[in-house]
Every structure is written in C-alpha cells, then in structure tokens.
Amino acid sequence: MVKKLVILKGITKTYYTGRIAYQVLRGIDLEVEEGEFLAIMGVSGSGKSTLLNIIGLLDKPDYGTYILDGQEVSKLSKKELAYIRNRKIGFVFQAFHLVPWATALENVLMPLLYRGNLKKEDEERALQFLTRLGLEKRINAKPSELSGGEQQRVAIARALITKPKLLLADEPTGNLDSKSSQEVMKIFKELNKNGLTIIMVTHDPEIAKFAQRIKIIKDGIFVEE
C-alpha cells in the first residue's frame, strides 16, 4: 500500500491589509503519495505559493488539518516546525537564495550548519551531489561566478543534502533560459524516478508536463483540470 506523505484537509489562509481581509486559500484538500511528482499550476495571485509555503511549514493555515509523514503539523510551534522542516523538506526557489559570499560547496552545506556538528562525510556527500549535477569544477565558485542554471543546480544540491522526504520547488525555472530549464527539469525527473516526492509550483504548462499529475488552483481552491 502506497503511503500518503502529504494530507491537507480544509486548509484556509487569510491575510489582512489594515481592515481589509484577503482570503488566499478557501478550503484546500490535497493528498500526495510517497514517490509522486505533482505540479500545481495557477496564475499570479491564485494562492499556489501560499499553499506551497504551508506545505513547506514556512507558514501556518488559519484552519484545517495538515498531516506530514503521518504527523499532524498544523498546530505545532515555530521551533517544532523548524526542526521538522530542516529534516524532512528540501526547497528550491525561483530566485536561488544562495549566500553570495559562500562558495558552491559552502552553500550546499548550509542547511547542515544549522544543525551543528558538521562531519567530514557531510562534505564528501556535498561533493558527490555537486559532481552528480555536473559542478565538480565549480565547487569553489561564488554565486556571482555561476550561470543561472549552475546556481539552480547548487540550490538543488543544497535541498538534497539533508536527505529530505519531500522536495518543494517554487517556479524553479522562472529565472532560467529554455536550455537550463530543460536541464533542471530532467534532474527533477531523475530524482523522482529514484523515489523522491516532489511538489512543484509553476505557471508554465510545458514545465508542468514533467510531473506525473497536475492540479490547477484558482482563487484559492482547486478546480477541474
């Protein structure tokens, strides 16, 4: 029996600007199985990034239930959420979010530094990831010395270094040219083929086609594809 890694039930989220309330999510139900590759599509303002932030434990829903890897997480404290996030979830963002003064290798190791007690085998594993992603000659390069595609591959290696159960990607090809976009998506496909669960947000239908399943979000709810 395939395990449900992500279960969302009745998730709502409202933001306030002064006295004006803007309901971004209006009752989201979603189940994602282990080993699945899901793409969530929607126009700007549809709620897809807010949903991804909640799945990634970067934000909390106002109402609803969120079960991650068998654990109800929607009511946990910030400290508890940070602990789970650092051990179970990897992130790849549109803007890369690399530390500008750090080398490619140091950027990959950054999530482990937050845990403390960095081990020699951690650095060896980071080097293996960079080599696997074709960056073995760029390990000492700073982000400003890397192309957009190379920076995103460093970000992918950084997301994988903690051995996450779930990889979240928010518009991962948004800042890349078409060739680099295809290369990054082929990496995602390979990772998913090897068993990694991936949830990706995108507005690009061609990028969404790399996923096994596509969900469309509109005005804070899922609609029929």
C-alpha positions in Angstrom: 0.0 0.0 0.0 1.4 3.4 -1.0 1.8 5.8 1.9 0.3 9.3 1.8 3.1 11.7 2.6 1.1 14.9 2.5 -2.6 15.1 3.5 -4.3 18.5 3.6 -8.0 18.9 4.7 -9.9 22.1 4.6 -6.9 24.4 4.6 -7.7 28.1 4.7 -5.5 31.2 4.9 -6.5 34.9 5.1 -4.1 37.9 5.0 -5.1 41.3 6.3 -4.2 44.7 4.9 -5.4 47.1 7.6 -9.1 46.2 7.9 -9.3 44.6 4.5 -9.3 40.7 4.6 -8.0 38.8 1.6 -8.7 35.1 1.7 -5.9 33.4 -0.3 -6.9 29.8 0.4 -10.5 28.8 0.7 -10.6 25.2 1.8 -7.8 23.2 0.1 -8.0 19.4 0.2 -4.9 17.5 -1.2 -3.2 14.2 -0.9 0.2 13.4 -2.2 1.6 9.9 -2.2 5.2 9.0 -1.4 7.2 9.0 -4.7 4.8 11.2 -6.5 5.7 14.2 -8.7 2.9 16.8 -8.5 2.7 20.1 -10.3 0.4 22.9 -9.0 -0.5 25.4 -11.7 -2.2 28.8 -11.4 -2.0 32.4 -12.4 -0.3 35.0 -10.1 -2.5 35.6 -7.0 -4.2 32.2 -7.3 -2.8 31.0 -3.9 -0.2 28.5 -5.2 2.8 30.0 -3.5 0.9 30.4 -0.2 -0.1 26.8 -0.4 3.5 25.7 -1.0 4.6 27.8 2.0 2.1 26.0 4.2 3.2 22.6 2.8 6.8 23.6 3.5 6.0 24.7 7.1 7.1 28.2 6.3 3.5 29.5 7.1 0.6 28.1 9.1 -3.0 27.8 8.0 -5.8 29.6 9.8 -8.0 26.5 9.8 -7.7 22.9 8.6 -5.6 19.8 9.1 -2.1 19.1 7.7 -0.6 15.7 8.2 3.0 15.3 7.0 4.6 11.9 7.0 1.9 10.7 9.5 2.2 13.6 11.9 -0.3 16.4 12.4 1.8 19.6 12.0 -0.6 22.5 11.6 -0.7 23.3 15.3 3.0 22.9 16.1 5.2 25.7 17.5 7.6 27.6 15.3 10.5 25.7 16.9 8.9 22.3 16.2 8.1 23.3 12.7 11.7 24.4 12.0 13.0 21.1 13.4 10.8 19.1 11.0 11.4 21.4 8.1 15.2 21.0 8.4 14.9 17.2 8.4 12.1 16.3 6.1 11.8 19.1 3.5 14.1 20.5 0.8 13.4 23.8 -1.0 14.2 25.0 -4.5 13.1 28.6 -5.2 12.9 30.7 -8.4 15.5 33.2 -7.0 18.0 30.5 -5.9 18.6 32.2 -2.5 22.3 31.3 -2.4 24.6 33.1 0.1 26.6 35.5 -2.0 29.9 35.3 0.0 29.9 31.5 0.2 31.2 29.0 -2.4 29.0 26.5 -4.1 30.2 23.8 -1.7 29.6 26.0 1.3 26.1 26.9 0.1 25.2 23.2 -0.3 26.4 22.5 3.3 24.5 25.5 4.8 21.4 23.5 6.0 23.7 21.1 7.9 25.5 24.0 9.5 22.2 25.0 11.2 22.2 21.5 12.8 25.8 22.0 14.1 28.4 19.2 14.3 29.3 19.2 10.6 31.1 15.9 9.8 33.7 15.0 7.1 31.2 12.7 5.5 28.8 15.6 5.1 31.4 17.4 2.9 32.0 14.3 0.9 28.3 13.8 0.3 28.0 17.5 -0.8 30.9 17.0 -3.2 29.1 13.9 -4.6 25.9 15.9 -5.2 27.8 18.7 -6.9 29.6 16.2 -9.1 26.4 14.4 -9.9 24.9 17.7 -11.1 28.0 18.5 -13.3 29.5 21.1 -11.0 32.7 19.2 -9.9 34.8 22.0 -11.4 32.8 24.8 -9.8 32.8 23.8 -6.1 34.8 26.9 -5.1 32.9 29.4 -7.3 30.8 32.1 -5.7 27.2 32.6 -6.9 28.2 35.7 -8.9 30.6 33.5 -10.9 28.0 30.9 -11.8 25.3 31.0 -14.5 21.7 30.9 -13.7 21.5 27.2 -14.5 24.5 26.4 -12.4 23.1 28.4 -9.4 19.9 26.5 -9.6 21.8 23.2 -9.6 23.7 24.3 -6.5 20.3 25.1 -4.9 19.1 21.6 -5.8 22.2 20.0 -4.2 21.6 22.2 -1.1 17.9 21.0 -1.0 19.1 17.3 -1.2 21.9 17.4 1.4 19.5 16.9 4.3 18.1 13.7 2.7 14.5 15.1 2.6 11.4 13.1 2.1 9.8 15.9 0.2 11.2 18.4 -2.3 9.3 21.6 -2.8 10.0 23.7 -5.9 8.5 27.2 -6.3 8.8 28.3 -10.0 12.2 26.6 -10.2 12.8 27.5 -13.9 11.4 31.1 -13.6 14.8 32.8 -13.9 16.3 30.3 -16.4 16.6 30.2 -20.2 14.9 27.3 -22.0 18.0 25.1 -22.2 18.8 25.5 -18.5 15.1 24.9 -17.7 15.1 21.6 -19.5 18.3 20.5 -17.7 16.8 21.3 -14.3 13.6 19.5 -15.1 15.5 16.4 -16.2 17.3 16.5 -12.9 13.9 16.6 -11.1 12.6 13.7 -13.2 15.7 11.6 -12.3 15.3 12.4 -8.6 11.6 11.5 -8.7 12.5 8.2 -10.6 14.8 7.4 -7.7 11.9 7.8 -5.2 11.9 11.4 -4.1 8.5 13.0 -3.7 8.3 16.4 -5.4 5.7 19.2 -5.3 6.3 21.9 -7.8 4.5 25.2 -8.4 4.6 26.7 -11.9 2.7 28.8 -14.3 4.3 27.2 -17.3 2.3 24.3 -18.9 5.5 23.0 -20.6 7.3 22.7 -17.3 4.2 21.2 -15.6 4.2 18.4 -18.2 7.3 16.9 -16.5 5.2 16.0 -13.5 3.1 12.8 -13.1 0.0 14.8 -12.0 -1.2 18.4 -12.4 -3.6 20.3 -10.1 -5.0 23.7 -11.1 -5.6 26.3 -8.4 -7.8 29.3 -9.0 -9.0 31.9 -6.4 -7.7 29.7 -3.6 -9.3 26.4 -4.4 -8.5 23.5 -6.8 -10.6 23.3 -10.0 -11.0 20.6 -12.5 -8.2 20.3 -15.0 
